[in-house]
Amino acid sequence: MSHIGGKILYGLVNETSNHLIERVFAPWPDMEDIMRKERIPLFSLESFRPLTDFDVVGFSLQYELSITNVLNMLDMAGIPVWSEDRDEKYPLVIAGGPVVFNPEPYADFFDAFLIGDGEEVLLEFLDCYDQNQDIPRQDLLIKLAQIEGVYVPSLYTVEYNADNTFRAIEPRYPEVPTRVKKRVIKSLDTAYYPDKPILPYMEIIHDRAVLEVMRGCQRGCRFCHAGIVYRPVRERSIDTLKRQARAQLENTGYEEISLASLSTLDYTGVNKLVKELVEEYGDKGIGVSLPSLRVDAFSIDLANEVQKVRKTTLTLAPEAGTQRLRDVINKNVTDEQLFRAVEAAFKSGWLSVKLYFMIGLPSETLEDLDGILELLQKVKAIGDNYARKPVEVRASLASFVPKAHTPFQWYAQDSSAEVEEKQHHMMKSRKKRIKVSFHDSQTSYLEGVMARGDRQLSKAIFRAWSKGCKFDGWSEYFRSDWWAEAMQESGIDPDFYTHRSRSYDEVFPWDFIDIGVNKDFLQRENEKALQVTTSPDCRVEGCSGCGICPNFEVDLDIRGAN
Amino acid sequence: MRLRAEYRIGPELKFLANLDMMNVIGRTLRRAAIPYALSEGFNPHIKLSLGTVLPVGLWGEKEYFDLELTMPVETASFIVAMNNAFPSAITIKNCIPIDNRTPSLMKVINSASYTFKLCSGGINLDSWREEFLSRKSLVVKSRGKKKDLDKDLRPGIFRIDVNNSQDFDIINMWVSSGETINVRYDELNDILMATGIDKQNIQDVYRSGNYIKHGAEFFSPLEQVN
């Protein structure tokens, strides 16, 4: 219910087309038990109709490990999980979202993937479906595959080399494109955005009016998947955003407006927008919130202006512990900036700060890990110096997972053992009121398998789900032992996908998905990482040659400053 | 200006918890553009207070809230604006201006009535009622905070009406709420089971009213505002 993409597509279909869209979510396992026992098929929340009554069932894949939940939901609905087992009497099963920029691990379960900005392609897809309902499924799929941004995996054959690496993917019909181009909204400013989102009675995560101030981010952090696949940056104008804020507030009565994007502080109109929203709604007790802060004093100043920012915990993401490693990943933040930011924060009343880091980044050494600890101690010292009482410093350390379509897609991911050793190293020198927490290494490992996986993984996914794997993103349900068994029984070596560095001439299973950014740009960025050289943001210092603008005939759409 | 409103919250929303109810009212006030007053302080909130908490699982025929406004508003237009903005399961039925010195709902509401709707054809309710009221004590295991202590509900049960119709039977119980004896509806449920009402026969339970009891008389919070 919190996902903006879902709200956009829901409103888009229901308000602007003749189609109808309803919601369904994975029930929690206790509810699932009862539904299965009572033989209640999975149904939609609006009309309580079983999913088999619908023409199309679509999933938004936000996270690699949600795939077992997809299979489970299909099964609960009485829909065969393998696409080849579904004929005309079953709905088309489709997916979109960030995960499907590498759709191959899930290819055998879905009839089609919608790649890129969903609001750009979904209606076209549904119209095409509607006009061709009566033709055989195979013919329908061929028609759908001709829509730009639609990938129909069953219409392609996949070949592998003797060493199990990917060789080629070829369409089986001449009408079907060899490369699938993501869809891009050229102007976010004029794109549909819901003024009247569903307002649940119970509290949801992100229970507030959300404005998407921009899409895309061109900072160019080399580990970041979203920063590459959602290019180019497209901003909404302040006028549009204020109109959307007014409409949403009038329709929902929400008490808070959140400014969402990959990096909201980079929105060129952020100061003016925040100021004007606070002016307009502040006296009604309606606050503005900034979901993520950039690591500099400017962002603290802005946060101080925002009402209702409860000065409980400030969250910043330096990502790496030393300047060298931050340069490698192109996270253009200096120690100095970080210290100034926390100083400003502690001076103005914050008592606790949370810092995000990654471990297992390319070229990382023990020095970088110690650098994280030193950084934490310095931050703590600054806090104790400026705050009115001892501050708390928390660090959350995620394991780096190399993602498809990023400059780090060629790297070997740390094995779970390596990650655990690093975690152990960091836990040796713990300090008072500095808390360090880690992401589960097994979960990150499986995420890594999927992130750069290929079609051969589908049998392992199916086996894992058959053994009972679901809610893999929830540590209380995650069963790494079942996953290991499933991989083994399917003849899959997961290390092949994670713990193996690739050469530049290797063909990747996701190369045929055209995201607009050239592979040689990614390679150049990786080379610069090896040389510890940074790349500037193209909005500030000119084009970095990623390819998105000429390839897709789009342009940066900067509107906030006007 | 202060207002006191009486509202109905229908069975569709019987699973709404108290905090969610506060949110619904707060959001409705904003949608209806009511000039609500805000508390001072770093984290301002609407000066809205509800009467006694409606238990999750029950709907309410006559529930109450007090609201402070920054400027005078006609009660009739307040009702219209709010009812247009409320979800259909919630309706304000009545509303009066109250004095700033009027004590809060929490302080004055001291009793409530719960209605149990039963399938008809169960036990004879008139004799059940007579037998029930003749008891000197009705001990249950206490629910809520002081869990599992023995608790005598009898002094907190003021009045019982029963009603037989062709389709269903009704038991209406007026009980004490608040500090002296707080009779919870789930404890009432237990006592009904213990005195011969079949759980399977209970079709619906709701709170039919909240009252200010003076002596033997029950007043609505809209009647007794001083």
Chai-1 contact restraints between the chains, C-beta under 6 A:
chainA,res_idxA,chainB,res_idxB,connection_type,confidence,min_distance_angstrom,max_distance_angstrom,comment,restraint_id
A,Y201,B,L16,contact,1.0,0.0,6.0,A-B,restraint_1
A,Y201,B,D20,contact,1.0,0.0,6.0,A-B,restraint_2
A,M202,B,D20,contact,1.0,0.0,6.0,A-B,restraint_3
A,G253,B,R27,contact,1.0,0.0,6.0,A-B,restraint_4
A,G253,B,R30,contact,1.0,0.0,6.0,A-B,restraint_5
A,G253,B,R31,contact,1.0,0.0,6.0,A-B,restraint_6
A,G285,B,L38,contact,1.0,0.0,6.0,A-B,restraint_7
A,G285,B,P44,contact,1.0,0.0,6.0,A-B,restraint_8
